[in-house]
Amino acid sequence: MYWFLLLVLLILLLFVLRPSLKRRINLNAQPGAADPLREAEVYLAYGRTEQAISLLEEALREHPQRTDIAEKLRSLKSR
């Protein structure tokens, strides 16, 4: 009988905490912020390599920890 009450309490607690977790996640998200790698791929698909390089350079200045951007930039400059 006690395990049932514990289970009900746990479920209720999860429903109470769930909205606050969603708000916390949404606060960290930047709506409208596009991934620079995807944008660069669009430029590359249309043969606009220089614009892709420029976009990735700017993105790397803003996010120097993004090694994926640095690798893509290196590969484009080595073409």
ROSE-4610 file (N, C-alpha, C; in Angstrom, 1 decimal, always signed):
// ROSE-4610
residu = [M/M/M/Y/Y/Y/W/W/W/F/F/F/L/L/L/L/L/L/L/L/L/V/V/V/L/L/L/L/L/L/I/I/I/L/L/L/L/L/L/L/L/L/F/F/F/V/V/V/L/L/L/R/R/R/P/P/P/S/S/S/L/L/L/K/K/K/R/R/R/R/R/R/I/I/I/N/N/N/L/L/L/N/N/N/A/A/A/Q/Q/Q/P/P/P/G/G/G/A/A/A/A/A/A/D/D/D/P/P/P/L/L/L/R/R/R/E/E/E/A/A/A/E/E/E/V/V/V/Y/Y/Y/L/L/L/A/A/A/Y/Y/Y/G/G/G/R/R/R/T/T/T/E/E/E/Q/Q/Q/A/A/A/I/I/I/S/S/S/L/L/L/L/L/L/E/E/E/E/E/E/A/A/A/L/L/L/R/R/R/E/E/E/H/H/H/P/P/P/Q/Q/Q/R/R/R/T/T/T/D/D/D/I/I/I/A/A/A/E/E/E/K/K/K/L/L/L/R/R/R/S/S/S/L/L/L/K/K/K/S/S/S/R/R/R]
num = [1/1/1/2/2/2/3/3/3/4/4/4/5/5/5/6/6/6/7/7/7/8/8/8/9/9/9/10/10/10/11/11/11/12/12/12/13/13/13/14/14/14/15/15/15/16/16/16/17/17/17/18/18/18/19/19/19/20/20/20/21/21/21/22/22/22/23/23/23/24/24/24/25/25/25/26/26/26/27/27/27/28/28/28/29/29/29/30/30/30/31/31/31/32/32/32/33/33/33/34/34/34/35/35/35/36/36/36/37/37/37/38/38/38/39/39/39/40/40/40/41/41/41/42/42/42/43/43/43/44/44/44/45/45/45/46/46/46/47/47/47/48/48/48/49/49/49/50/50/50/51/51/51/52/52/52/53/53/53/54/54/54/55/55/55/56/56/56/57/57/57/58/58/58/59/59/59/60/60/60/61/61/61/62/62/62/63/63/63/64/64/64/65/65/65/66/66/66/67/67/67/68/68/68/69/69/69/70/70/70/71/71/71/72/72/72/73/73/73/74/74/74/75/75/75/76/76/76/77/77/77/78/78/78/79/79/79]
x = [+0.8/+0.0/+0.9/+2.0/+2.8/+3.5/+3.9/+4.5/+3.6/+2.3/+1.3/+1.3/+1.2/+1.2/+2.5/+3.6/+4.9/+4.9/+4.3/+4.3/+3.4/+2.2/+1.3/+2.0/+2.7/+3.4/+4.5/+5.2/+6.3/+5.7/+4.6/+4.0/+3.5/+2.9/+2.4/+3.6/+4.6/+5.8/+6.4/+6.4/+7.0/+6.1/+4.8/+3.9/+4.1/+4.4/+4.6/+6.0/+7.0/+8.3/+8.5/+7.7/+7.9/+7.8/+6.8/+6.7/+7.9/+8.4/+9.5/+10.8/+10.9/+12.0/+11.9/+10.7/+10.5/+10.8/+10.4/+10.7/+12.2/+12.9/+14.3/+15.0/+14.6/+15.1/+14.8/+13.6/+13.2/+13.9/+14.3/+15.0/+16.4/+17.0/+18.3/+18.4/+17.2/+17.2/+17.1/+17.6/+17.6/+16.7/+15.4/+14.5/+15.0/+15.0/+15.4/+16.9/+17.6/+19.1/+19.3/+19.8/+20.1/+21.5/+21.6/+22.9/+23.8/+25.0/+25.8/+26.3/+26.4/+26.9/+25.8/+24.5/+23.5/+23.3/+23.5/+23.4/+24.6/+25.8/+26.9/+26.7/+26.0/+25.7/+24.8/+23.9/+23.0/+23.8/+24.6/+25.5/+26.3/+26.9/+27.7/+26.9/+25.6/+24.8/+24.5/+24.6/+24.4/+25.7/+26.8/+28.1/+28.7/+28.2/+28.7/+29.6/+30.8/+31.8/+32.3/+32.5/+33.1/+32.1/+30.8/+29.8/+29.8/+29.9/+29.9/+31.1/+32.3/+33.5/+33.3/+32.8/+32.6/+31.6/+30.6/+29.6/+30.2/+31.0/+31.7/+32.7/+33.4/+34.4/+33.7/+32.7/+31.9/+31.4/+30.8/+30.3/+31.4/+32.6/+33.7/+34.2/+34.1/+34.4/+33.4/+32.2/+31.1/+31.2/+31.6/+31.5/+32.9/+34.0/+35.3/+35.4/+34.4/+34.5/+33.9/+33.3/+32.7/+33.7/+34.3/+35.3/+34.7/+33.4/+32.8/+32.9/+32.7/+32.7/+34.2/+35.1/+36.5/+37.0/+36.5/+36.9/+36.3/+35.0/+34.4/+35.1/+35.4/+36.1/+37.5/+38.2/+39.5/+39.3/+38.3/+38.1/+37.7/+37.0/+36.6/+37.8/+38.6/+39.8/+40.9/+40.9/+41.9/+41.5/+40.3/+39.8/+40.6]
y = [-1.2/+0.0/+1.3/+1.3/+2.4/+2.7/+1.6/+1.8/+2.5/+2.2/+2.9/+4.4/+4.7/+6.1/+6.8/+6.2/+6.7/+6.9/+6.0/+6.1/+7.3/+7.4/+8.5/+9.9/+9.9/+11.1/+11.5/+10.5/+10.7/+11.2/+10.6/+11.1/+12.5/+12.8/+14.2/+15.2/+14.8/+15.6/+15.9/+14.8/+15.0/+15.9/+15.9/+16.8/+18.2/+18.4/+19.8/+20.3/+19.5/+19.9/+20.1/+19.3/+19.3/+20.7/+21.5/+22.8/+23.7/+23.6/+24.5/+24.1/+22.8/+22.3/+22.8/+22.8/+23.3/+24.8/+25.5/+27.0/+27.2/+26.4/+26.6/+26.3/+25.2/+24.9/+25.9/+26.4/+27.4/+28.8/+29.1/+30.3/+30.3/+29.1/+29.0/+29.0/+28.6/+28.5/+29.9/+30.1/+31.4/+31.2/+31.6/+31.4/+32.2/+31.6/+32.3/+32.2/+31.6/+31.4/+30.2/+30.4/+29.4/+28.8/+27.5/+26.9/+27.4/+28.0/+28.5/+27.4/+26.2/+25.1/+24.9/+24.9/+24.6/+25.8/+27.0/+28.2/+28.1/+27.7/+27.6/+26.5/+25.4/+24.4/+24.9/+25.8/+26.4/+27.2/+28.0/+28.9/+28.0/+26.9/+26.0/+25.3/+25.0/+24.3/+25.2/+26.5/+27.5/+28.0/+27.4/+27.8/+29.1/+29.5/+30.7/+30.4/+29.9/+29.5/+30.7/+31.8/+33.0/+33.4/+33.4/+33.8/+32.8/+31.5/+30.5/+30.6/+30.9/+31.2/+32.4/+33.4/+34.6/+34.4/+33.6/+33.3/+32.5/+31.5/+30.6/+31.3/+32.3/+33.1/+33.9/+34.5/+35.3/+34.4/+33.3/+32.3/+31.8/+31.6/+31.2/+32.3/+33.5/+34.6/+34.7/+34.4/+34.5/+33.2/+32.1/+30.8/+30.1/+30.6/+29.9/+28.5/+28.1/+26.7/+25.7/+26.1/+25.2/+24.7/+23.5/+22.9/+22.5/+22.2/+21.7/+22.9/+24.1/+25.3/+25.5/+25.3/+25.5/+24.5/+23.2/+22.2/+22.4/+22.8/+23.1/+24.3/+25.3/+26.5/+26.1/+25.2/+24.7/+24.0/+23.1/+22.3/+23.2/+24.3/+25.2/+26.0/+26.4/+27.2/+26.4/+25.1/+24.2/+23.8/+24.2/+23.8/+24.5]
z = [+0.0/+0.0/+0.0/+0.8/+0.8/-0.5/-1.2/-2.5/-3.5/-3.4/-4.3/-4.0/-2.7/-2.4/-2.8/-2.7/-3.1/-4.6/-5.3/-6.8/-7.2/-6.6/-6.9/-6.6/-5.5/-5.1/-6.1/-6.5/-7.5/-8.8/-9.3/-10.5/-10.4/-9.3/-9.1/-9.0/-8.4/-8.3/-9.7/-10.5/-11.9/-12.7/-12.5/-13.3/-12.8/-11.5/-11.0/-11.5/-11.5/-11.9/-13.4/-14.2/-15.6/-16.3/-16.0/-16.6/-16.3/-15.1/-14.7/-15.5/-15.8/-16.6/-18.0/-18.6/-19.9/-20.0/-19.0/-19.1/-19.0/-18.2/-18.1/-19.4/-20.1/-21.4/-22.4/-22.4/-23.4/-23.2/-22.0/-21.7/-22.3/-22.3/-22.9/-24.4/-25.0/-26.5/-27.1/-28.2/-28.9/-30.1/-30.0/-31.2/-32.4/-33.5/-34.7/-35.0/-34.1/-34.3/-35.2/-36.3/-37.3/-37.1/-37.4/-37.3/-38.5/-38.2/-39.3/-40.3/-39.8/-40.7/-41.8/-41.3/-42.3/-43.3/-42.8/-43.6/-44.7/-44.2/-45.1/-46.2/-45.8/-46.8/-47.9/-47.5/-48.5/-49.5/-49.0/-49.8/-50.8/-50.2/-51.0/-52.1/-51.8/-52.8/-54.0/-53.8/-54.9/-55.4/-55.0/-55.5/-55.0/-53.8/-53.2/-52.1/-52.4/-51.5/-50.6/-51.3/-50.5/-49.4/-49.7/-48.7/-47.6/-47.9/-46.9/-46.0/-46.6/-45.8/-44.9/-45.4/-44.6/-43.4/-43.7/-42.7/-41.6/-42.0/-41.0/-40.2/-40.8/-40.1/-39.0/-39.3/-38.4/-37.2/-37.6/-36.6/-35.7/-36.2/-35.4/-34.4/-34.8/-33.9/-32.8/-33.1/-32.0/-31.1/-31.7/-31.0/-31.2/-30.6/-30.8/-30.3/-29.5/-29.0/-30.0/-31.0/-32.0/-33.0/-32.6/-33.5/-34.8/-34.9/-36.2/-37.2/-36.7/-37.6/-38.1/-37.2/-37.6/-38.6/-38.4/-39.3/-40.7/-40.8/-42.1/-42.7/-42.0/-42.5/-43.1/-42.4/-42.9/-44.2/-44.2/-45.4/-46.6/-46.4/-47.5/-48.0/-47.0/-47.4/-48.1/-47.9/-48.5/-49.9/-50.4/-51.7/-52.8]
